[in-house]
Amino acid sequence: MQMVSGAGHDSVYVSRVAPTSMIFVPCEGGLSHNEAENARKEDLEAGCNVLLHAMLEMAVT
């Protein structure tokens, strides 16, 4: 799913020289950027798989 986010992180700077995107995974209670942030292993695995498949797609194109 594509979504618009106000989060920038380092992608703001990288996007000046290369295409950029970010992968988001759900966090318990929507809490992120906090010591109490918690994500399920299944959600982290899904996020990693998104990254893996994007990298593989870029490698063959």
All heavy atoms as TSV, in Angstrom:
chain	resi	resn	atom	element	x	y	z
A	1	MET	N	N	0.858	-1.165	0.000
A	1	MET	CA	C	0.000	0.000	0.000
A	1	MET	C	C	0.907	1.232	0.000
A	1	MET	O	O	1.884	1.299	0.733
A	1	MET	CB	C	-0.889	0.001	1.248
A	1	MET	CG	C	-1.619	1.299	1.418
A	1	MET	SD	S	-2.583	1.555	2.950
A	1	MET	CE	C	-2.535	0.075	3.832
A	2	GLN	N	N	0.581	2.201	-0.811
A	2	GLN	CA	C	1.299	3.468	-0.784
A	2	GLN	C	C	0.555	4.413	0.132
A	2	GLN	O	O	-0.679	4.410	0.187
A	2	GLN	CB	C	1.391	4.067	-2.174
A	2	GLN	CG	C	2.309	3.306	-3.087
A	2	GLN	CD	C	2.508	4.034	-4.400
A	2	GLN	OE1	O	1.957	5.083	-4.648
A	2	GLN	NE2	N	3.316	3.446	-5.248
A	3	MET	N	N	1.305	5.226	0.880
A	3	MET	CA	C	0.679	6.195	1.774
A	3	MET	C	C	1.559	7.436	1.860
A	3	MET	O	O	2.775	7.364	1.680
A	3	MET	CB	C	0.450	5.594	3.158
A	3	MET	CG	C	1.720	5.205	3.846
A	3	MET	SD	S	1.609	4.296	5.423
A	3	MET	CE	C	0.072	4.648	6.089
A	4	VAL	N	N	0.946	8.555	2.107
A	4	VAL	CA	C	1.675	9.801	2.298
A	4	VAL	C	C	1.994	9.938	3.778
A	4	VAL	O	O	1.157	9.670	4.626
A	4	VAL	CB	C	0.832	11.004	1.821
A	4	VAL	CG1	C	1.563	12.297	2.088
A	4	VAL	CG2	C	0.513	10.858	0.343
A	5	SER	N	N	3.227	10.330	4.074
A	5	SER	CA	C	3.639	10.482	5.463
A	5	SER	C	C	4.392	11.787	5.626
A	5	SER	O	O	5.100	12.216	4.728
A	5	SER	CB	C	4.541	9.315	5.874
A	5	SER	OG	O	5.130	9.582	7.122
A	6	GLY	N	N	4.259	12.388	6.776
A	6	GLY	CA	C	5.029	13.586	7.087
A	6	GLY	C	C	6.423	13.247	7.576
A	6	GLY	O	O	7.261	14.126	7.740
A	7	ALA	N	N	6.674	11.954	7.788
A	7	ALA	CA	C	8.003	11.537	8.257
A	7	ALA	C	C	9.021	11.768	7.153
A	7	ALA	O	O	8.773	11.483	5.996
A	7	ALA	CB	C	7.978	10.064	8.650
A	8	GLY	N	N	10.166	12.270	7.517
A	8	GLY	CA	C	11.192	12.519	6.517
A	8	GLY	C	C	12.441	11.721	6.756
A	8	GLY	O	O	12.944	11.042	5.873
A	9	HIS	N	N	12.935	11.801	7.975
A	9	HIS	CA	C	14.158	11.101	8.332
A	9	HIS	C	C	15.260	11.436	7.325
A	9	HIS	O	O	15.298	12.504	6.750
A	9	HIS	CB	C	13.920	9.600	8.464
A	9	HIS	CG	C	12.783	9.256	9.362
A	9	HIS	ND1	N	12.910	9.239	10.726
A	9	HIS	CD2	C	11.498	8.965	9.105
A	9	HIS	CE1	C	11.743	8.926	11.265
A	9	HIS	NE2	N	10.877	8.766	10.300
A	10	ASP	N	N	16.144	10.511	7.075
A	10	ASP	CA	C	17.239	10.750	6.150
A	10	ASP	C	C	16.780	10.765	4.703
A	10	ASP	O	O	17.484	11.253	3.829
A	10	ASP	CB	C	18.317	9.680	6.326
A	10	ASP	CG	C	18.978	9.762	7.691
A	10	ASP	OD1	O	18.959	10.851	8.298
A	10	ASP	OD2	O	19.509	8.738	8.149
A	11	SER	N	N	15.593	10.231	4.430
A	11	SER	CA	C	15.138	10.170	3.039
A	11	SER	C	C	14.984	11.555	2.425
A	11	SER	O	O	15.098	11.709	1.214
A	11	SER	CB	C	13.837	9.384	2.924
A	11	SER	OG	O	12.778	10.077	3.530
A	12	VAL	N	N	14.754	12.560	3.243
A	12	VAL	CA	C	14.654	13.929	2.726
A	12	VAL	C	C	15.953	14.304	2.017
A	12	VAL	O	O	15.944	14.867	0.926
A	12	VAL	CB	C	14.360	14.931	3.865
A	12	VAL	CG1	C	14.492	16.358	3.398
A	12	VAL	CG2	C	12.979	14.687	4.439
A	13	TYR	N	N	17.064	13.958	2.605
A	13	TYR	CA	C	18.361	14.326	2.046
A	13	TYR	C	C	18.780	13.388	0.921
A	13	TYR	O	O	19.309	13.827	-0.100
A	13	TYR	CB	C	19.407	14.363	3.159
A	13	TYR	CG	C	18.987	15.304	4.261
A	13	TYR	CD1	C	18.482	14.815	5.463
A	13	TYR	CD2	C	19.046	16.684	4.077
A	13	TYR	CE1	C	18.055	15.678	6.458
A	13	TYR	CE2	C	18.622	17.551	5.077
A	13	TYR	CZ	C	18.128	17.043	6.261
A	13	TYR	OH	O	17.702	17.911	7.237
A	14	VAL	N	N	18.522	12.112	1.084
A	14	VAL	CA	C	18.873	11.142	0.046
A	14	VAL	C	C	18.069	11.414	-1.221
A	14	VAL	O	O	18.579	11.263	-2.332
A	14	VAL	CB	C	18.648	9.697	0.542
A	14	VAL	CG1	C	18.870	8.693	-0.575
A	14	VAL	CG2	C	19.563	9.388	1.709
A	15	SER	N	N	16.819	11.832	-1.075
A	15	SER	CA	C	15.954	12.050	-2.237
A	15	SER	C	C	16.472	13.147	-3.161
A	15	SER	O	O	16.039	13.245	-4.298
A	15	SER	CB	C	14.532	12.372	-1.793
A	15	SER	OG	O	14.480	13.649	-1.175
A	16	ARG	N	N	17.407	13.933	-2.695
A	16	ARG	CA	C	18.008	14.973	-3.547
A	16	ARG	C	C	18.923	14.375	-4.607
A	16	ARG	O	O	19.206	15.015	-5.609
A	16	ARG	CB	C	18.782	15.965	-2.685
A	16	ARG	CG	C	17.887	16.738	-1.737
A	16	ARG	CD	C	18.683	17.643	-0.834
A	16	ARG	NE	N	17.794	18.318	0.119
A	16	ARG	CZ	C	18.211	18.998	1.144
A	16	ARG	NH1	N	19.509	19.135	1.382
A	16	ARG	NH2	N	17.346	19.589	1.956
A	17	VAL	N	N	19.378	13.142	-4.375
A	17	VAL	CA	C	20.315	12.531	-5.320
A	17	VAL	C	C	19.853	11.163	-5.829
A	17	VAL	O	O	20.454	10.623	-6.743
A	17	VAL	CB	C	21.726	12.391	-4.695
A	17	VAL	CG1	C	22.316	13.755	-4.401
A	17	VAL	CG2	C	21.697	11.541	-3.437
A	18	ALA	N	N	18.814	10.589	-5.229
A	18	ALA	CA	C	18.360	9.260	-5.647
A	18	ALA	C	C	16.901	9.060	-5.260
A	18	ALA	O	O	16.433	9.657	-4.280
A	18	ALA	CB	C	19.209	8.179	-4.970
A	19	PRO	N	N	16.177	8.228	-6.010
A	19	PRO	CA	C	14.795	7.919	-5.621
A	19	PRO	C	C	14.778	7.322	-4.208
A	19	PRO	O	O	15.670	6.568	-3.831
A	19	PRO	CB	C	14.358	6.880	-6.647
A	19	PRO	CG	C	15.275	7.078	-7.805
A	19	PRO	CD	C	16.581	7.528	-7.220
A	20	THR	N	N	13.751	7.664	-3.459
A	20	THR	CA	C	13.708	7.292	-2.046
A	20	THR	C	C	12.314	6.826	-1.651
A	20	THR	O	O	11.321	7.318	-2.168
A	20	THR	CB	C	14.099	8.508	-1.180
A	20	THR	OG1	O	15.318	9.031	-1.656
A	20	THR	CG2	C	14.252	8.143	0.264
A	21	SER	N	N	12.267	5.887	-0.728
A	21	SER	CA	C	10.994	5.490	-0.134
A	21	SER	C	C	11.263	4.996	1.280
A	21	SER	O	O	12.413	4.823	1.679
A	21	SER	CB	C	10.295	4.408	-0.962
A	21	SER	OG	O	11.071	3.238	-0.969
A	22	MET	N	N	10.199	4.807	2.024
A	22	MET	CA	C	10.326	4.264	3.372
A	22	MET	C	C	9.314	3.134	3.526
A	22	MET	O	O	8.270	3.131	2.880
A	22	MET	CB	C	10.069	5.350	4.424
A	22	MET	CG	C	11.130	6.431	4.425
A	22	MET	SD	S	11.006	7.581	5.805
A	22	MET	CE	C	9.483	8.427	5.453
A	23	ILE	N	N	9.641	2.187	4.374
A	23	ILE	CA	C	8.759	1.053	4.657
A	23	ILE	C	C	8.270	1.208	6.092
A	23	ILE	O	O	9.076	1.344	7.009
A	23	ILE	CB	C	9.508	-0.276	4.481
A	23	ILE	CG1	C	9.995	-0.413	3.031
A	23	ILE	CG2	C	8.620	-1.454	4.886
A	23	ILE	CD1	C	10.953	-1.550	2.819
A	24	PHE	N	N	6.970	1.193	6.255
A	24	PHE	CA	C	6.371	1.341	7.577
A	24	PHE	C	C	5.780	0.006	8.033
A	24	PHE	O	O	5.213	-0.717	7.224
A	24	PHE	CB	C	5.255	2.391	7.564
A	24	PHE	CG	C	5.742	3.779	7.285
A	24	PHE	CD1	C	5.818	4.263	5.993
A	24	PHE	CD2	C	6.125	4.608	8.330
A	24	PHE	CE1	C	6.275	5.538	5.738
A	24	PHE	CE2	C	6.580	5.894	8.085
A	24	PHE	CZ	C	6.654	6.351	6.780
A	25	VAL	N	N	5.917	-0.303	9.289
A	25	VAL	CA	C	5.261	-1.469	9.881
A	25	VAL	C	C	4.433	-0.979	11.067
A	25	VAL	O	O	4.781	0.018	11.705
A	25	VAL	CB	C	6.266	-2.551	10.341
A	25	VAL	CG1	C	7.024	-3.109	9.154
A	25	VAL	CG2	C	7.212	-2.027	11.386
A	26	PRO	N	N	3.330	-1.659	11.350
A	26	PRO	CA	C	2.497	-1.251	12.484
A	26	PRO	C	C	3.249	-1.403	13.814
A	26	PRO	O	O	4.028	-2.339	13.990
A	26	PRO	CB	C	1.311	-2.217	12.446
A	26	PRO	CG	C	1.370	-2.912	11.149
A	26	PRO	CD	C	2.777	-2.823	10.656
A	27	CYS	N	N	3.005	-0.482	14.707
A	27	CYS	CA	C	3.561	-0.570	16.059
A	27	CYS	C	C	2.402	-0.608	17.056
A	27	CYS	O	O	1.355	-0.002	16.821
A	27	CYS	CB	C	4.440	0.639	16.366
A	27	CYS	SG	S	5.956	0.650	15.416
A	28	GLU	N	N	2.623	-1.312	18.141
A	28	GLU	CA	C	1.604	-1.448	19.180
A	28	GLU	C	C	1.120	-0.075	19.628
A	28	GLU	O	O	1.917	0.784	20.010
A	28	GLU	CB	C	2.203	-2.209	20.362
A	28	GLU	CG	C	1.220	-2.570	21.437
A	28	GLU	CD	C	1.892	-3.371	22.541
A	28	GLU	OE1	O	2.541	-4.391	22.232
A	28	GLU	OE2	O	1.766	-2.955	23.698
A	29	GLY	N	N	-0.174	0.136	19.539
A	29	GLY	CA	C	-0.766	1.402	19.959
A	29	GLY	C	C	-0.393	2.585	19.079
A	29	GLY	O	O	-0.640	3.730	19.440
A	30	GLY	N	N	0.232	2.331	17.930
A	30	GLY	CA	C	0.639	3.415	17.039
A	30	GLY	C	C	1.836	4.193	17.551
A	30	GLY	O	O	2.193	5.228	16.989
A	31	LEU	N	N	2.477	3.715	18.580
A	31	LEU	CA	C	3.594	4.417	19.195
A	31	LEU	C	C	4.879	4.146	18.423
A	31	LEU	O	O	5.262	2.994	18.221
A	31	LEU	CB	C	3.761	3.956	20.650
A	31	LEU	CG	C	4.792	4.680	21.491
A	31	LEU	CD1	C	4.417	6.148	21.662
A	31	LEU	CD2	C	4.920	4.004	22.841
A	32	SER	N	N	5.547	5.221	17.980
A	32	SER	CA	C	6.827	5.052	17.295
A	32	SER	C	C	7.790	6.140	17.735
A	32	SER	O	O	7.396	7.143	18.314
A	32	SER	CB	C	6.640	5.085	15.773
A	32	SER	OG	O	6.188	6.336	15.355
A	33	HIS	N	N	9.053	5.937	17.455
A	33	HIS	CA	C	10.117	6.863	17.852
A	33	HIS	C	C	10.112	7.080	19.363
A	33	HIS	O	O	10.180	8.194	19.854
A	33	HIS	CB	C	9.997	8.195	17.111
A	33	HIS	CG	C	10.141	8.042	15.635
A	33	HIS	ND1	N	9.077	7.741	14.836
A	33	HIS	CD2	C	11.219	8.120	14.840
A	33	HIS	CE1	C	9.504	7.653	13.591
A	33	HIS	NE2	N	10.804	7.867	13.568
A	34	ASN	N	N	9.988	5.986	20.073
A	34	ASN	CA	C	9.888	6.036	21.519
A	34	ASN	C	C	10.477	4.744	22.077
A	34	ASN	O	O	10.374	3.697	21.453
A	34	ASN	CB	C	8.401	6.176	21.910
A	34	ASN	CG	C	8.197	6.362	23.376
A	34	ASN	OD1	O	8.486	5.483	24.169
A	34	ASN	ND2	N	7.668	7.512	23.750
A	35	GLU	N	N	11.071	4.812	23.256
A	35	GLU	CA	C	11.651	3.614	23.873
A	35	GLU	C	C	10.621	2.509	24.072
A	35	GLU	O	O	10.965	1.330	24.090
A	35	GLU	CB	C	12.280	3.970	25.218
A	35	GLU	CG	C	13.490	4.852	25.097
A	35	GLU	CD	C	14.038	5.281	26.453
A	35	GLU	OE1	O	13.522	4.833	27.494
A	35	GLU	OE2	O	14.984	6.066	26.454
A	36	ALA	N	N	9.367	2.874	24.226
A	36	ALA	CA	C	8.316	1.885	24.460
A	36	ALA	C	C	7.745	1.313	23.163
A	36	ALA	O	O	6.838	0.489	23.197
A	36	ALA	CB	C	7.197	2.516	25.294
A	37	GLU	N	N	8.287	1.736	22.025
A	37	GLU	CA	C	7.799	1.231	20.737
A	37	GLU	C	C	7.925	-0.285	20.692
A	37	GLU	O	O	8.918	-0.857	21.125
A	37	GLU	CB	C	8.619	1.856	19.605
A	37	GLU	CG	C	8.243	1.379	18.232
A	37	GLU	CD	C	9.054	2.059	17.147
A	37	GLU	OE1	O	9.767	3.034	17.432
A	37	GLU	OE2	O	8.960	1.605	16.000
A	38	ASN	N	N	6.889	-0.937	20.159
A	38	ASN	CA	C	6.896	-2.391	20.078
A	38	ASN	C	C	6.193	-2.818	18.797
A	38	ASN	O	O	5.101	-2.347	18.494
A	38	ASN	CB	C	6.187	-2.992	21.294
A	38	ASN	CG	C	6.329	-4.496	21.334
A	38	ASN	OD1	O	7.374	-5.036	21.028
A	38	ASN	ND2	N	5.257	-5.172	21.698
A	39	ALA	N	N	6.847	-3.692	18.046
A	39	ALA	CA	C	6.249	-4.223	16.822
A	39	ALA	C	C	6.304	-5.742	16.880
A	39	ALA	O	O	7.247	-6.329	17.411
A	39	ALA	CB	C	7.004	-3.716	15.599
A	40	ARG	N	N	5.278	-6.376	16.330
A	40	ARG	CA	C	5.232	-7.836	16.306
A	40	ARG	C	C	6.272	-8.379	15.321
A	40	ARG	O	O	6.552	-7.758	14.293
A	40	ARG	CB	C	3.855	-8.323	15.882
A	40	ARG	CG	C	2.754	-7.947	16.850
A	40	ARG	CD	C	1.375	-8.416	16.417
A	40	ARG	NE	N	1.235	-8.517	14.966
A	40	ARG	CZ	C	0.543	-9.472	14.355
A	40	ARG	NH1	N	-0.098	-10.388	15.043
A	40	ARG	NH2	N	0.466	-9.512	13.039
A	41	LYS	N	N	6.834	-9.525	15.633
A	41	LYS	CA	C	7.826	-10.154	14.758
A	41	LYS	C	C	7.267	-10.367	13.353
A	41	LYS	O	O	7.968	-10.190	12.365
A	41	LYS	CB	C	8.296	-11.482	15.340
A	41	LYS	CG	C	9.155	-11.331	16.564
A	41	LYS	CD	C	9.583	-12.689	17.108
A	41	LYS	CE	C	10.387	-12.502	18.389
A	41	LYS	NZ	N	10.813	-13.793	18.953
A	42	GLU	N	N	5.991	-10.749	13.277
A	42	GLU	CA	C	5.362	-10.982	11.973
A	42	GLU	C	C	5.316	-9.708	11.143
A	42	GLU	O	O	5.494	-9.752	9.924
A	42	GLU	CB	C	3.943	-11.538	12.159
A	42	GLU	CG	C	3.882	-12.881	12.856
A	42	GLU	CD	C	3.932	-12.812	14.384
A	42	GLU	OE1	O	3.936	-11.702	14.955
A	42	GLU	OE2	O	3.982	-13.884	15.002
A	43	ASP	N	N	5.052	-8.574	11.781
A	43	ASP	CA	C	5.005	-7.304	11.057
A	43	ASP	C	C	6.399	-6.880	10.605
A	43	ASP	O	O	6.583	-6.352	9.505
A	43	ASP	CB	C	4.373	-6.210	11.925
A	43	ASP	CG	C	2.894	-6.464	12.173
A	43	ASP	OD1	O	2.225	-7.052	11.292
A	43	ASP	OD2	O	2.403	-6.073	13.247
A	44	LEU	N	N	7.405	-7.119	11.452
A	44	LEU	CA	C	8.780	-6.810	11.071
A	44	LEU	C	C	9.228	-7.700	9.915
A	44	LEU	O	O	9.891	-7.233	8.978
A	44	LEU	CB	C	9.716	-6.971	12.269
A	44	LEU	CG	C	9.459	-6.001	13.425
A	44	LEU	CD1	C	10.355	-6.350	14.605
A	44	LEU	CD2	C	9.655	-4.571	12.994
A	45	GLU	N	N	8.855	-8.964	9.963
A	45	GLU	CA	C	9.185	-9.887	8.873
A	45	GLU	C	C	8.549	-9.414	7.571
A	45	GLU	O	O	9.189	-9.420	6.507
A	45	GLU	CB	C	8.727	-11.298	9.205
A	45	GLU	CG	C	9.035	-12.295	8.106
A	45	GLU	CD	C	8.547	-13.701	8.424
A	45	GLU	OE1	O	7.891	-13.905	9.458
A	45	GLU	OE2	O	8.847	-14.598	7.613
A	46	ALA	N	N	7.299	-8.992	7.641
A	46	ALA	CA	C	6.616	-8.503	6.440
A	46	ALA	C	C	7.327	-7.271	5.882
A	46	ALA	O	O	7.512	-7.155	4.659
A	46	ALA	CB	C	5.154	-8.185	6.763
A	47	GLY	N	N	7.742	-6.366	6.752
A	47	GLY	CA	C	8.483	-5.182	6.299
A	47	GLY	C	C	9.805	-5.552	5.654
A	47	GLY	O	O	10.197	-4.992	4.626
A	48	CYS	N	N	10.504	-6.506	6.243
A	48	CYS	CA	C	11.772	-6.983	5.672
A	48	CYS	C	C	11.548	-7.622	4.310
A	48	CYS	O	O	12.352	-7.446	3.390
A	48	CYS	CB	C	12.445	-7.966	6.615
A	48	CYS	SG	S	13.126	-7.196	8.087
A	49	ASN	N	N	10.440	-8.346	4.159
A	49	ASN	CA	C	10.133	-8.962	2.870
A	49	ASN	C	C	9.817	-7.925	1.810
A	49	ASN	O	O	10.170	-8.100	0.638
A	49	ASN	CB	C	9.001	-9.976	3.009
A	49	ASN	CG	C	9.507	-11.292	3.552
A	49	ASN	OD1	O	10.590	-11.738	3.199
A	49	ASN	ND2	N	8.729	-11.908	4.426
A	50	VAL	N	N	9.173	-6.830	2.198
A	50	VAL	CA	C	8.931	-5.737	1.252
A	50	VAL	C	C	10.271	-5.199	0.752
A	50	VAL	O	O	10.477	-5.016	-0.452
A	50	VAL	CB	C	8.097	-4.605	1.905
A	50	VAL	CG1	C	8.096	-3.362	1.032
A	50	VAL	CG2	C	6.677	-5.082	2.167
A	51	LEU	N	N	11.206	-4.971	1.678
A	51	LEU	CA	C	12.531	-4.483	1.300
A	51	LEU	C	C	13.255	-5.491	0.416
A	51	LEU	O	O	13.826	-5.131	-0.625
A	51	LEU	CB	C	13.353	-4.185	2.551
A	51	LEU	CG	C	14.802	-3.758	2.313
A	51	LEU	CD1	C	14.872	-2.496	1.452
A	51	LEU	CD2	C	15.506	-3.547	3.637
A	52	LEU	N	N	13.234	-6.768	0.790
A	52	LEU	CA	C	13.898	-7.805	0.007
A	52	LEU	C	C	13.378	-7.832	-1.425
A	52	LEU	O	O	14.160	-7.821	-2.383
A	52	LEU	CB	C	13.691	-9.176	0.667
A	52	LEU	CG	C	14.148	-10.386	-0.160
A	52	LEU	CD1	C	15.644	-10.347	-0.400
A	52	LEU	CD2	C	13.721	-11.674	0.520
A	53	HIS	N	N	12.068	-7.851	-1.583
A	53	HIS	CA	C	11.496	-7.944	-2.923
A	53	HIS	C	C	11.722	-6.675	-3.735
A	53	HIS	O	O	11.916	-6.750	-4.959
A	53	HIS	CB	C	10.018	-8.335	-2.847
A	53	HIS	CG	C	9.843	-9.753	-2.389
A	53	HIS	ND1	N	10.024	-10.838	-3.216
A	53	HIS	CD2	C	9.549	-10.266	-1.161
A	53	HIS	CE1	C	9.835	-11.951	-2.533
A	53	HIS	NE2	N	9.549	-11.635	-1.294
A	54	ALA	N	N	11.747	-5.531	-3.088
A	54	ALA	CA	C	12.074	-4.292	-3.805
A	54	ALA	C	C	13.513	-4.333	-4.298
A	54	ALA	O	O	13.805	-3.956	-5.446
A	54	ALA	CB	C	11.864	-3.084	-2.895
A	55	MET	N	N	14.423	-4.830	-3.472
A	55	MET	CA	C	15.832	-4.931	-3.863
A	55	MET	C	C	16.002	-5.927	-5.018
A	55	MET	O	O	16.737	-5.675	-5.970
A	55	MET	CB	C	16.679	-5.366	-2.669
A	55	MET	CG	C	16.685	-4.388	-1.523
A	55	MET	SD	S	17.556	-2.882	-1.907
A	55	MET	CE	C	19.222	-3.481	-1.934
A	56	LEU	N	N	15.319	-7.061	-4.923
A	56	LEU	CA	C	15.413	-8.056	-5.997
A	56	LEU	C	C	14.849	-7.495	-7.297
A	56	LEU	O	O	15.419	-7.734	-8.372
A	56	LEU	CB	C	14.666	-9.335	-5.589
A	56	LEU	CG	C	15.313	-10.141	-4.466
A	56	LEU	CD1	C	14.377	-11.279	-4.034
A	56	LEU	CD2	C	16.672	-10.663	-4.856
A	57	GLU	N	N	13.764	-6.786	-7.216
A	57	GLU	CA	C	13.179	-6.184	-8.423
A	57	GLU	C	C	14.115	-5.170	-9.029
A	57	GLU	O	O	14.291	-5.121	-10.266
A	57	GLU	CB	C	11.836	-5.526	-8.078
A	57	GLU	CG	C	11.091	-5.027	-9.285
A	57	GLU	CD	C	9.711	-4.504	-8.946
A	57	GLU	OE1	O	9.042	-5.103	-8.104
A	57	GLU	OE2	O	9.326	-3.482	-9.544
A	58	MET	N	N	14.751	-4.363	-8.205
A	58	MET	CA	C	15.693	-3.365	-8.716
A	58	MET	C	C	16.920	-4.035	-9.332
A	58	MET	O	O	17.504	-3.536	-10.300
A	58	MET	CB	C	16.127	-2.418	-7.588
A	58	MET	CG	C	15.029	-1.555	-7.036
A	58	MET	SD	S	14.356	-0.399	-8.234
A	58	MET	CE	C	15.747	0.687	-8.458
A	59	ALA	N	N	17.317	-5.184	-8.808
A	59	ALA	CA	C	18.508	-5.869	-9.297
A	59	ALA	C	C	18.309	-6.451	-10.698
A	59	ALA	O	O	19.280	-6.597	-11.444
A	59	ALA	CB	C	18.909	-6.983	-8.327
A	60	VAL	N	N	17.075	-6.786	-11.047
A	60	VAL	CA	C	16.836	-7.402	-12.357
A	60	VAL	C	C	16.344	-6.413	-13.402
A	60	VAL	O	O	16.149	-6.777	-14.547
A	60	VAL	CB	C	15.843	-8.585	-12.250
A	60	VAL	CG1	C	16.420	-9.694	-11.395
A	60	VAL	CG2	C	14.495	-8.135	-11.746
A	61	THR	N	N	16.145	-5.168	-13.014
A	61	THR	CA	C	15.687	-4.173	-13.991
A	61	THR	C	C	16.800	-3.258	-14.413
A	61	THR	O	O	17.834	-3.181	-13.870
A	61	THR	CB	C	14.529	-3.326	-13.451
A	61	THR	OG1	O	14.939	-2.676	-12.242
A	61	THR	CG2	C	13.301	-4.161	-13.202
